[in-house]
Amino acid sequence: IIKKVSSAGKPPELALTFSLVNAPRLGRGKKMDDTPYAWEAREFLRQGCIGKNIRFTVEFKDPNSGKCYGFVYLGKETVRLAVRVIQAGLAKVRAPKDGMKPRNKEHG
């Protein structure tokens, strides 16, 4: 995710993982194969986002890994991008870990 428009060089980016979503993973390097539908899920997101304005919120940052989790919206839409991926059958909803309560109303 590009965080802001920059007139000088490459703008800063943020890697954001969808909160409470299990999605297929692309293989990294020669030792790991893609999980089924990983490429289709990637292309679904890429085609839906390239050249479009997005909004995002970081809901949680893992203090150990530094990984950010949150929500992404296309433009002024109110439906999360993760919901669109789930509706397309390319990802699944993941329940919060045992004992964890939703951190905000969007997890309701």
N, CA, C and O atoms as CSV, one atom per row, in Angstrom:
chain,resi,resn,atom,element,x,y,z
A,1,ILE,N,N,0.859,-1.163,0.000
A,1,ILE,CA,C,0.000,0.000,0.000
A,1,ILE,C,C,0.902,1.223,0.000
A,1,ILE,O,O,1.804,1.328,0.831
A,2,ILE,N,N,0.673,2.128,-0.906
A,2,ILE,CA,C,1.424,3.372,-0.936
A,2,ILE,C,C,0.756,4.317,0.049
A,2,ILE,O,O,-0.444,4.570,-0.048
A,3,LYS,N,N,1.522,4.838,0.991
A,3,LYS,CA,C,0.961,5.607,2.082
A,3,LYS,C,C,0.608,7.042,1.713
A,3,LYS,O,O,-0.346,7.594,2.261
A,4,LYS,N,N,1.344,7.655,0.806
A,4,LYS,CA,C,1.026,9.017,0.399
A,4,LYS,C,C,1.665,9.296,-0.947
A,4,LYS,O,O,2.601,8.608,-1.354
A,5,VAL,N,N,1.162,10.298,-1.630
A,5,VAL,CA,C,1.694,10.674,-2.930
A,5,VAL,C,C,3.001,11.426,-2.717
A,5,VAL,O,O,3.099,12.283,-1.839
A,6,SER,N,N,3.991,11.104,-3.518
A,6,SER,CA,C,5.294,11.746,-3.397
A,6,SER,C,C,5.703,12.303,-4.744
A,6,SER,O,O,5.564,11.640,-5.772
A,7,SER,N,N,6.212,13.535,-4.733
A,7,SER,CA,C,6.669,14.129,-5.991
A,7,SER,C,C,8.139,13.807,-6.251
A,7,SER,O,O,8.636,14.013,-7.358
A,8,ALA,N,N,8.830,13.305,-5.238
A,8,ALA,CA,C,10.254,13.003,-5.382
A,8,ALA,C,C,10.512,11.523,-5.139
A,8,ALA,O,O,10.613,11.082,-3.994
A,9,GLY,N,N,10.620,10.758,-6.221
A,9,GLY,CA,C,10.959,9.352,-6.091
A,9,GLY,C,C,9.796,8.475,-5.676
A,9,GLY,O,O,8.627,8.844,-5.782
A,10,LYS,N,N,10.169,7.300,-5.199
A,10,LYS,CA,C,9.184,6.284,-4.824
A,10,LYS,C,C,8.513,6.654,-3.496
A,10,LYS,O,O,9.198,6.983,-2.528
A,11,PRO,N,N,7.181,6.601,-3.448
A,11,PRO,CA,C,6.493,6.928,-2.191
A,11,PRO,C,C,6.669,5.820,-1.156
A,11,PRO,O,O,6.937,4.674,-1.516
A,12,PRO,N,N,6.519,6.153,0.131
A,12,PRO,CA,C,6.629,5.115,1.163
A,12,PRO,C,C,5.516,4.086,1.023
A,12,PRO,O,O,4.411,4.413,0.590
A,13,GLU,N,N,5.808,2.850,1.389
A,13,GLU,CA,C,4.828,1.766,1.282
A,13,GLU,C,C,4.611,1.115,2.633
A,13,GLU,O,O,5.425,1.256,3.546
A,14,LEU,N,N,3.498,0.398,2.750
A,14,LEU,CA,C,3.171,-0.337,3.960
A,14,LEU,C,C,2.636,-1.701,3.556
A,14,LEU,O,O,1.725,-1.789,2.732
A,15,ALA,N,N,3.187,-2.761,4.123
A,15,ALA,CA,C,2.661,-4.103,3.906
A,15,ALA,C,C,1.587,-4.328,4.965
A,15,ALA,O,O,1.864,-4.267,6.162
A,16,LEU,N,N,0.371,-4.587,4.520
A,16,LEU,CA,C,-0.763,-4.738,5.430
A,16,LEU,C,C,-1.436,-6.070,5.174
A,16,LEU,O,O,-1.798,-6.375,4.038
A,17,THR,N,N,-1.609,-6.867,6.218
A,17,THR,CA,C,-2.284,-8.154,6.134
A,17,THR,C,C,-3.731,-7.955,6.548
A,17,THR,O,O,-4.009,-7.292,7.547
A,18,PHE,N,N,-4.661,-8.531,5.778
A,18,PHE,CA,C,-6.075,-8.423,6.138
A,18,PHE,C,C,-6.320,-9.054,7.504
A,18,PHE,O,O,-5.870,-10.170,7.765
A,19,SER,N,N,-7.028,-8.346,8.369
A,19,SER,CA,C,-7.384,-8.887,9.684
A,19,SER,C,C,-8.413,-9.991,9.546
A,19,SER,O,O,-9.372,-9.871,8.784
A,20,LEU,N,N,-8.210,-11.056,10.282
A,20,LEU,CA,C,-9.151,-12.179,10.398
A,20,LEU,C,C,-9.511,-12.826,9.065
A,20,LEU,O,O,-10.663,-13.195,8.839
A,21,VAL,N,N,-8.525,-12.962,8.187
A,21,VAL,CA,C,-8.733,-13.588,6.883
A,21,VAL,C,C,-7.613,-14.595,6.645
A,21,VAL,O,O,-6.438,-14.288,6.849
A,22,ASN,N,N,-7.981,-15.791,6.214
A,22,ASN,CA,C,-7.011,-16.787,5.752
A,22,ASN,C,C,-7.071,-16.815,4.240
A,22,ASN,O,O,-8.108,-17.127,3.654
A,23,ALA,N,N,-5.967,-16.490,3.618
A,23,ALA,CA,C,-5.897,-16.464,2.158
A,23,ALA,C,C,-4.796,-17.408,1.694
A,23,ALA,O,O,-3.851,-17.666,2.441
A,24,PRO,N,N,-4.903,-17.928,0.469
A,24,PRO,CA,C,-3.845,-18.787,-0.052
A,24,PRO,C,C,-2.544,-18.001,-0.179
A,24,PRO,O,O,-2.557,-16.791,-0.405
A,25,ARG,N,N,-1.432,-18.698,-0.034
A,25,ARG,CA,C,-0.126,-18.041,-0.036
A,25,ARG,C,C,0.659,-18.381,-1.298
A,25,ARG,O,O,0.669,-19.520,-1.764
A,26,LEU,N,N,1.312,-17.358,-1.831
A,26,LEU,CA,C,2.224,-17.562,-2.943
A,26,LEU,C,C,3.518,-18.154,-2.407
A,26,LEU,O,O,3.986,-17.762,-1.338
A,27,GLY,N,N,4.096,-19.092,-3.141
A,27,GLY,CA,C,5.369,-19.680,-2.741
A,27,GLY,C,C,6.475,-18.647,-2.815
A,27,GLY,O,O,6.444,-17.745,-3.652
A,28,ARG,N,N,7.434,-18.782,-1.950
A,28,ARG,CA,C,8.586,-17.873,-1.938
A,28,ARG,C,C,9.825,-18.690,-2.297
A,28,ARG,O,O,10.219,-19.593,-1.559
A,29,GLY,N,N,10.421,-18.368,-3.417
A,29,GLY,CA,C,11.625,-19.073,-3.836
A,29,GLY,C,C,11.310,-20.429,-4.460
A,29,GLY,O,O,10.154,-20.743,-4.741
A,30,LYS,N,N,12.341,-21.214,-4.669
A,30,LYS,CA,C,12.195,-22.503,-5.346
A,30,LYS,C,C,11.724,-23.608,-4.422
A,30,LYS,O,O,11.247,-24.640,-4.894
A,31,LYS,N,N,11.846,-23.418,-3.112
A,31,LYS,CA,C,11.520,-24.481,-2.163
A,31,LYS,C,C,10.044,-24.525,-1.772
A,31,LYS,O,O,9.590,-25.524,-1.215
A,32,MET,N,N,9.299,-23.477,-2.050
A,32,MET,CA,C,7.886,-23.440,-1.646
A,32,MET,C,C,6.989,-23.304,-2.866
A,32,MET,O,O,7.218,-22.454,-3.727
A,33,ASP,N,N,5.974,-24.142,-2.933
A,33,ASP,CA,C,4.983,-24.041,-3.998
A,33,ASP,C,C,3.853,-23.126,-3.552
A,33,ASP,O,O,3.621,-22.947,-2.356
A,34,ASP,N,N,3.147,-22.545,-4.527
A,34,ASP,CA,C,1.952,-21.771,-4.223
A,34,ASP,C,C,0.891,-22.699,-3.652
A,34,ASP,O,O,0.784,-23.850,-4.074
A,35,THR,N,N,0.107,-22.213,-2.698
A,35,THR,CA,C,-1.047,-22.981,-2.264
A,35,THR,C,C,-2.130,-22.803,-3.330
A,35,THR,O,O,-2.108,-21.816,-4.065
A,36,PRO,N,N,-3.081,-23.747,-3.425
A,36,PRO,CA,C,-4.118,-23.621,-4.457
A,36,PRO,C,C,-4.826,-22.266,-4.403
A,36,PRO,O,O,-5.169,-21.773,-3.329
A,37,TYR,N,N,-5.034,-21.685,-5.561
A,37,TYR,CA,C,-5.740,-20.423,-5.779
A,37,TYR,C,C,-4.971,-19.188,-5.313
A,37,TYR,O,O,-5.534,-18.094,-5.295
A,38,ALA,N,N,-3.718,-19.334,-4.941
A,38,ALA,CA,C,-2.931,-18.180,-4.498
A,38,ALA,C,C,-2.766,-17.167,-5.630
A,38,ALA,O,O,-2.924,-15.964,-5.420
A,39,TRP,N,N,-2.451,-17.654,-6.820
A,39,TRP,CA,C,-2.259,-16.742,-7.951
A,39,TRP,C,C,-3.571,-16.051,-8.312
A,39,TRP,O,O,-3.578,-14.855,-8.605
A,40,GLU,N,N,-4.663,-16.779,-8.293
A,40,GLU,CA,C,-5.972,-16.191,-8.619
A,40,GLU,C,C,-6.352,-15.113,-7.598
A,40,GLU,O,O,-6.884,-14.066,-7.965
A,41,ALA,N,N,-6.076,-15.373,-6.320
A,41,ALA,CA,C,-6.384,-14.387,-5.276
A,41,ALA,C,C,-5.537,-13.129,-5.466
A,41,ALA,O,O,-6.031,-12.009,-5.335
A,42,ARG,N,N,-4.268,-13.327,-5.774
A,42,ARG,CA,C,-3.377,-12.184,-6.002
A,42,ARG,C,C,-3.866,-11.350,-7.175
A,42,ARG,O,O,-3.941,-10.124,-7.085
A,43,GLU,N,N,-4.195,-12.011,-8.272
A,43,GLU,CA,C,-4.659,-11.295,-9.461
A,43,GLU,C,C,-5.993,-10.594,-9.214
A,43,GLU,O,O,-6.212,-9.491,-9.715
A,44,PHE,N,N,-6.872,-11.210,-8.460
A,44,PHE,CA,C,-8.153,-10.588,-8.102
A,44,PHE,C,C,-7.892,-9.263,-7.381
A,44,PHE,O,O,-8.504,-8.244,-7.702
A,45,LEU,N,N,-6.995,-9.285,-6.424
A,45,LEU,CA,C,-6.663,-8.064,-5.684
A,45,LEU,C,C,-5.944,-7.056,-6.574
A,45,LEU,O,O,-6.274,-5.870,-6.572
A,46,ARG,N,N,-4.982,-7.521,-7.316
A,46,ARG,CA,C,-4.204,-6.621,-8.172
A,46,ARG,C,C,-5.090,-5.906,-9.177
A,46,ARG,O,O,-5.018,-4.686,-9.324
A,47,GLN,N,N,-5.933,-6.677,-9.872
A,47,GLN,CA,C,-6.809,-6.080,-10.887
A,47,GLN,C,C,-7.834,-5.132,-10.281
A,47,GLN,O,O,-8.247,-4.165,-10.920
A,48,GLY,N,N,-8.243,-5.409,-9.050
A,48,GLY,CA,C,-9.215,-4.548,-8.397
A,48,GLY,C,C,-8.636,-3.284,-7.806
A,48,GLY,O,O,-9.373,-2.339,-7.523
A,49,CYS,N,N,-7.315,-3.247,-7.610
A,49,CYS,CA,C,-6.692,-2.126,-6.906
A,49,CYS,C,C,-5.780,-1.248,-7.749
A,49,CYS,O,O,-5.641,-0.056,-7.473
A,50,ILE,N,N,-5.160,-1.817,-8.768
A,50,ILE,CA,C,-4.172,-1.064,-9.541
A,50,ILE,C,C,-4.786,0.229,-10.073
A,50,ILE,O,O,-5.845,0.219,-10.702
A,51,GLY,N,N,-4.104,1.334,-9.808
A,51,GLY,CA,C,-4.532,2.632,-10.312
A,51,GLY,C,C,-5.702,3.245,-9.576
A,51,GLY,O,O,-6.207,4.287,-9.996
A,52,LYS,N,N,-6.155,2.630,-8.484
A,52,LYS,CA,C,-7.302,3.156,-7.741
A,52,LYS,C,C,-6.855,3.692,-6.388
A,52,LYS,O,O,-5.873,3.226,-5.810
A,53,ASN,N,N,-7.577,4.657,-5.907
A,53,ASN,CA,C,-7.331,5.157,-4.563
A,53,ASN,C,C,-7.907,4.169,-3.567
A,53,ASN,O,O,-8.972,3.592,-3.785
A,54,ILE,N,N,-7.196,3.985,-2.487
A,54,ILE,CA,C,-7.680,3.115,-1.428
A,54,ILE,C,C,-7.609,3.856,-0.102
A,54,ILE,O,O,-6.906,4.856,0.041
A,55,ARG,N,N,-8.353,3.339,0.856
A,55,ARG,CA,C,-8.253,3.806,2.243
A,55,ARG,C,C,-7.892,2.581,3.068
A,55,ARG,O,O,-8.267,1.462,2.719
A,56,PHE,N,N,-7.173,2.785,4.148
A,56,PHE,CA,C,-6.841,1.650,5.007
A,56,PHE,C,C,-6.738,2.108,6.450
A,56,PHE,O,O,-6.483,3.277,6.737
A,57,THR,N,N,-6.941,1.164,7.342
A,57,THR,CA,C,-6.709,1.408,8.756
A,57,THR,C,C,-5.849,0.270,9.281
A,57,THR,O,O,-6.089,-0.898,8.976
A,58,VAL,N,N,-4.859,0.619,10.064
A,58,VAL,CA,C,-4.051,-0.391,10.731
A,58,VAL,C,C,-4.734,-0.655,12.060
A,58,VAL,O,O,-4.849,0.232,12.905
A,59,GLU,N,N,-5.182,-1.881,12.230
A,59,GLU,CA,C,-5.902,-2.241,13.440
A,59,GLU,C,C,-4.951,-2.726,14.528
A,59,GLU,O,O,-5.178,-2.497,15.715
A,60,PHE,N,N,-3.888,-3.397,14.109
A,60,PHE,CA,C,-2.992,-4.014,15.077
A,60,PHE,C,C,-1.617,-4.166,14.455
A,60,PHE,O,O,-1.498,-4.509,13.279
A,61,LYS,N,N,-0.581,-3.913,15.238
A,61,LYS,CA,C,0.786,-4.161,14.790
A,61,LYS,C,C,1.419,-5.135,15.776
A,61,LYS,O,O,1.511,-4.856,16.971
A,62,ASP,N,N,1.853,-6.278,15.261
A,62,ASP,CA,C,2.471,-7.298,16.094
A,62,ASP,C,C,3.794,-6.766,16.620
A,62,ASP,O,O,4.684,-6.438,15.836
A,63,PRO,N,N,3.937,-6.676,17.951
A,63,PRO,CA,C,5.170,-6.115,18.495
A,63,PRO,C,C,6.402,-6.988,18.241
A,63,PRO,O,O,7.526,-6.485,18.236
A,64,ASN,N,N,6.200,-8.281,18.032
A,64,ASN,CA,C,7.333,-9.187,17.797
A,64,ASN,C,C,7.813,-9.152,16.359
A,64,ASN,O,O,9.012,-9.051,16.099
A,65,SER,N,N,6.870,-9.237,15.419
A,65,SER,CA,C,7.255,-9.313,14.007
A,65,SER,C,C,7.206,-7.961,13.299
A,65,SER,O,O,7.831,-7.786,12.253
A,66,GLY,N,N,6.465,-7.001,13.863
A,66,GLY,CA,C,6.289,-5.712,13.205
A,66,GLY,C,C,5.235,-5.750,12.105
A,66,GLY,O,O,4.988,-4.741,11.445
A,67,LYS,N,N,4.613,-6.914,11.905
A,67,LYS,CA,C,3.599,-7.087,10.861
A,67,LYS,C,C,2.340,-6.301,11.215
A,67,LYS,O,O,1.886,-6.323,12.359
A,68,CYS,N,N,1.784,-5.609,10.225
A,68,CYS,CA,C,0.576,-4.803,10.426
A,68,CYS,C,C,-0.653,-5.535,9.904
A,68,CYS,O,O,-0.613,-6.155,8.841
A,69,TYR,N,N,-1.739,-5.460,10.656
A,69,TYR,CA,C,-3.009,-6.064,10.278
A,69,TYR,C,C,-4.054,-4.955,10.240
A,69,TYR,O,O,-4.029,-4.037,11.059
A,70,GLY,N,N,-4.974,-5.051,9.278
A,70,GLY,CA,C,-5.989,-4.018,9.216
A,70,GLY,C,C,-6.996,-4.232,8.116
A,70,GLY,O,O,-7.181,-5.340,7.614
A,71,PHE,N,N,-7.645,-3.135,7.751
A,71,PHE,CA,C,-8.730,-3.133,6.774
A,71,PHE,C,C,-8.361,-2.247,5.591
A,71,PHE,O,O,-7.697,-1.223,5.753
A,72,VAL,N,N,-8.800,-2.652,4.394
A,72,VAL,CA,C,-8.555,-1.888,3.176
A,72,VAL,C,C,-9.884,-1.685,2.477
A,72,VAL,O,O,-10.695,-2.606,2.381
A,73,TYR,N,N,-10.100,-0.474,1.989
A,73,TYR,CA,C,-11.321,-0.117,1.261
A,73,TYR,C,C,-10.925,0.518,-0.063
A,73,TYR,O,O,-9.931,1.241,-0.132
A,74,LEU,N,N,-11.688,0.257,-1.107
A,74,LEU,CA,C,-11.463,0.915,-2.390
A,74,LEU,C,C,-12.208,2.244,-2.388
A,74,LEU,O,O,-13.419,2.281,-2.171
A,75,GLY,N,N,-11.490,3.324,-2.630
A,75,GLY,CA,C,-12.099,4.647,-2.717
A,75,GLY,C,C,-13.016,4.963,-1.552
A,75,GLY,O,O,-12.619,4.874,-0.390
A,76,LYS,N,N,-14.248,5.334,-1.873
A,76,LYS,CA,C,-15.221,5.704,-0.848
A,76,LYS,C,C,-16.144,4.554,-0.467
A,76,LYS,O,O,-17.114,4.751,0.264
A,77,GLU,N,N,-15.845,3.347,-0.963
A,77,GLU,CA,C,-16.688,2.190,-0.645
A,77,GLU,C,C,-16.641,1.900,0.846
A,77,GLU,O,O,-15.662,2.212,1.523
A,78,THR,N,N,-17.712,1.298,1.347
A,78,THR,CA,C,-17.775,0.940,2.760
A,78,THR,C,C,-17.551,-0.551,2.988
A,78,THR,O,O,-17.448,-0.996,4.131
A,79,VAL,N,N,-17.475,-1.324,1.907
A,79,VAL,CA,C,-17.232,-2.768,2.022
A,79,VAL,C,C,-15.728,-3.001,1.974
A,79,VAL,O,O,-15.046,-2.526,1.066
A,80,ARG,N,N,-15.218,-3.730,2.952
A,80,ARG,CA,C,-13.786,-4.032,2.999
A,80,ARG,C,C,-13.371,-4.871,1.798
A,80,ARG,O,O,-14.133,-5.714,1.323
A,81,LEU,N,N,-12.173,-4.636,1.322
A,81,LEU,CA,C,-11.642,-5.393,0.197
A,81,LEU,C,C,-11.548,-6.879,0.546
A,81,LEU,O,O,-11.761,-7.727,-0.321
A,82,ALA,N,N,-11.238,-7.201,1.780
A,82,ALA,CA,C,-11.156,-8.598,2.214
A,82,ALA,C,C,-12.498,-9.307,2.040
A,82,ALA,O,O,-12.537,-10.484,1.682
A,83,VAL,N,N,-13.586,-8.603,2.291
A,83,VAL,CA,C,-14.919,-9.195,2.120
A,83,VAL,C,C,-15.144,-9.560,0.658
A,83,VAL,O,O,-15.724,-10.605,0.362
A,84,ARG,N,N,-14.696,-8.723,-0.244
A,84,ARG,CA,C,-14.840,-9.007,-1.682
A,84,ARG,C,C,-14.046,-10.270,-2.073
A,84,ARG,O,O,-14.511,-11.075,-2.880
A,85,VAL,N,N,-12.862,-10.429,-1.501
A,85,VAL,CA,C,-12.049,-11.610,-1.788
A,85,VAL,C,C,-12.736,-12.865,-1.241
A,85,VAL,O,O,-12.742,-13.908,-1.895
A,86,ILE,N,N,-13.307,-12.760,-0.054
A,86,ILE,CA,C,-14.023,-13.883,0.554
A,86,ILE,C,C,-15.260,-14.223,-0.278
A,86,ILE,O,O,-15.530,-15.396,-0.533
A,87,GLN,N,N,-16.011,-13.208,-0.702
A,87,GLN,CA,C,-17.200,-13.432,-1.524
A,87,GLN,C,C,-16.852,-14.092,-2.850
A,87,GLN,O,O,-17.659,-14.839,-3.403
A,88,ALA,N,N,-15.652,-13.821,-3.364
A,88,ALA,CA,C,-15.209,-14.436,-4.622
A,88,ALA,C,C,-14.724,-15.873,-4.398
A,88,ALA,O,O,-14.371,-16.564,-5.355
A,89,GLY,N,N,-14.706,-16.321,-3.147
A,89,GLY,CA,C,-14.288,-17.685,-2.844
A,89,GLY,C,C,-12.782,-17.877,-2.830
A,89,GLY,O,O,-12.300,-19.006,-2.919
A,90,LEU,N,N,-12.028,-16.780,-2.717
A,90,LEU,CA,C,-10.572,-16.854,-2.787
A,90,LEU,C,C,-9.891,-16.711,-1.431
A,90,LEU,O,O,-8.662,-16.686,-1.355
A,91,ALA,N,N,-10.672,-16.619,-0.369
A,91,ALA,CA,C,-10.141,-16.551,0.996
A,91,ALA,C,C,-11.249,-16.970,1.947
A,91,ALA,O,O,-12.409,-17.097,1.554
A,92,LYS,N,N,-10.873,-17.185,3.213
A,92,LYS,CA,C,-11.846,-17.602,4.226
A,92,LYS,C,C,-11.740,-16.713,5.452
A,92,LYS,O,O,-10.682,-16.159,5.750
A,93,VAL,N,N,-12.853,-16.588,6.155
A,93,VAL,CA,C,-12.873,-15.840,7.410
A,93,VAL,C,C,-12.153,-16.657,8.466
A,93,VAL,O,O,-12.336,-17.871,8.556
A,94,ARG,N,N,-11.336,-15.990,9.262
A,94,ARG,CA,C,-10.639,-16.643,10.363
A,94,ARG,C,C,-11.189,-16.071,11.662
A,94,ARG,O,O,-11.229,-14.854,11.845
A,95,ALA,N,N,-11.607,-16.942,12.552
A,95,ALA,CA,C,-12.130,-16.504,13.845
A,95,ALA,C,C,-10.978,-15.969,14.698
A,95,ALA,O,O,-9.838,-16.405,14.544
A,96,PRO,N,N,-11.275,-15.020,15.602
A,96,PRO,CA,C,-10.223,-14.543,16.503
A,96,PRO,C,C,-9.684,-15.698,17.343
A,96,PRO,O,O,-10.386,-16.680,17.584
A,97,LYS,N,N,-8.442,-15.574,17.782
A,97,LYS,CA,C,-7.850,-16.596,18.637
A,97,LYS,C,C,-8.665,-16.733,19.911
A,97,LYS,O,O,-9.327,-15.787,20.337
A,98,ASP,N,N,-8.615,-17.914,20.518
A,98,ASP,CA,C,-9.360,-18.167,21.744
A,98,ASP,C,C,-9.117,-17.074,22.772
A,98,ASP,O,O,-7.983,-16.683,23.045
A,99,GLY,N,N,-10.212,-16.599,23.328
A,99,GLY,CA,C,-10.127,-15.605,24.380
A,99,GLY,C,C,-9.981,-14.176,23.898
A,99,GLY,O,O,-10.085,-13.242,24.694
A,100,MET,N,N,-9.742,-13.987,22.603
A,100,MET,CA,C,-9.614,-12.623,22.096
A,100,MET,C,C,-10.973,-12.055,21.756
A,100,MET,O,O,-11.805,-12.733,21.152
A,101,LYS,N,N,-11.193,-10.842,22.133
A,101,LYS,CA,C,-12.424,-10.144,21.811
A,101,LYS,C,C,-12.152,-9.251,20.597
A,101,LYS,O,O,-11.016,-8.829,20.379
A,102,PRO,N,N,-13.185,-8.967,19.811
A,102,PRO,CA,C,-12.973,-8.049,18.689
A,102,PRO,C,C,-12.426,-6.714,19.195
A,102,PRO,O,O,-12.857,-6.203,20.228
A,103,ARG,N,N,-11.468,-6.160,18.448
A,103,ARG,CA,C,-10.848,-4.909,18.854
A,103,ARG,C,C,-11.668,-3.691,18.455
A,103,ARG,O,O,-11.459,-2.596,18.977
A,104,ASN,N,N,-12.605,-3.886,17.524
A,104,ASN,CA,C,-13.444,-2.760,17.134
A,104,ASN,C,C,-14.747,-3.261,16.545
A,104,ASN,O,O,-14.942,-4.463,16.367
A,105,LYS,N,N,-15.629,-2.335,16.247
A,105,LYS,CA,C,-16.973,-2.694,15.774
A,105,LYS,C,C,-16.969,-3.423,14.428
A,105,LYS,O,O,-17.926,-4.134,14.120
A,106,GLU,N,N,-15.923,-3.266,13.625
A,106,GLU,CA,C,-15.895,-3.910,12.311
A,106,GLU,C,C,-15.751,-5.417,12.412
A,106,GLU,O,O,-16.100,-6.133,11.474
A,107,HIS,N,N,-15.242,-5.910,13.534
A,107,HIS,CA,C,-15.147,-7.355,13.726
A,107,HIS,C,C,-16.432,-7.940,14.262
A,107,HIS,O,O,-16.652,-9.150,14.189
A,108,GLY,N,N,-17.298,-7.070,14.809
A,108,GLY,CA,C,-18.585,-7.416,15.381
A,108,GLY,C,C,-18.907,-8.797,15.347
A,108,GLY,O,O,-19.977,-9.193,15.808
